[in-house]
Amino acid sequence: MTLEELLALPPTVNVTTAARALGIGVHKAYKLIKEGSFPVQTLTMGSTVKVPTAALWRVLEVTPPAG
């Protein structure tokens, strides 16, 4: 995922998008979430898992442009 794509993400993303940004597979991402070792904060709402984009940016050391 390019920096431009990272900066264009909505406030929360699904696990597939977060995994892509982190350069890991979706199955690995879900395994890490289940183990409690996913490197980014997740939000679980019923059976849906979302990843806050700001938390993803922090882990990837991406600084959004001021604006």
N, C-alpha and C positions, 0 to 999 in steps of 0.2 A: 504494500500500500504506500502510495506516495505521500509526502508531506501535505500537498494540496488536498488529497483525498481525506487525510486525517483531520485537517482543519475544517472540512466541509461536513463532517459528521453531525448528526442531530444530537440533542442533549443526552440521549441514551441510545445504545445500540444492542443488538442481539449478540449472543455468544459467537455465532458464526463470523460476524463482522469483527468482533474483538479478537478472536483467534487469528483471523487474517492479518489484523494490524500487528499482532504480536509475533507473527510468523510461525504459528503452530497450527496443527490440525484441529478440527472441531471436536473430534472424539477425545483427543488429548485434553482440550480445554474443559470439556464436561467432566472428565476424570479428575482433573485438578480441582475443579469446583466442588465435586463430591468429596474429595479428600480434604478440602479446606485449604489448599495450597495454591489456588489460582492467584497470580500476582496482582490482580486488580480487584477492588471492591465490587461485589455483585449485589443486585437487588432481586430478591425472589418474590414474585407475586403469583401465588398459586403454583401452577406448573410452568410459569414463564420466568425466565431468568434474563435480566437486563444488566448492562454494564454502563455506568455513568461515563460519558465521554471525557469529562474533566479528569476523572481518576485514571482513565486510560492514557490521556496526555501526560499526566504526572509520571506514570511508570515509564513511558517512552521518552520522557524529558522533552516534550514538545511544548513550546510556549506559544499560545495563540497571540495573534497580533493585537495590539491595543486598539480599541475602537469603540 
